[in-house]
Amino acid sequence: MKNTLNAIWAVAFLHLPLDVLALEPGAAVLVTPLIKTTHSWDGQPIVYPAGQAEITGMSIEIAPGAETGWHRHPVPSFAVVLQGTLEVKLKDGRVKRLQAGEALIEVVNTDHVGRNVGDIPVKLVLFYASVVGQALTTQEKP
């Protein structure tokens, strides 16, 4: 849990404006950018929803061989894999494979499935940029 909290703080710290990152000389702080983009991994532009902004962060764990089921997000989201190997697949066959330490801007309004293709649990932190009262995920109906 401590590692998860440290990762969450690290991700939040990376989203601060550069002038906030001004450090005193000699400070022992290492900043490693994870990702900066204007598009999700499928090439679509990131568009924030209108309304009262709400950020939601969560920790997710996927067992070896397990998957999320087909689903979609109506809002932008950002994930960092902390452990394991995650494969995200779109209905058109495109696949994105992520290892520990890698970040992903999720697809918006596009069905996809996340699958643990490794032999240890996938652990990731995920942040959604939504509006108050908006659903973050909808499962595909059978």
Secondary structure, DSSP 8 states (H G I E B T S, - for coil): -HHHHHHHHHHHHHTS-GGGG---TT-----------SB-TTS-B----SSSEEEEEEEEEE-TT-B--SEE-SS-EEEEEEESEEEEEETTS-EEEEETT-EEE--SS--EEEEE-SSS-EEEEEEEEEETT--S-EE---
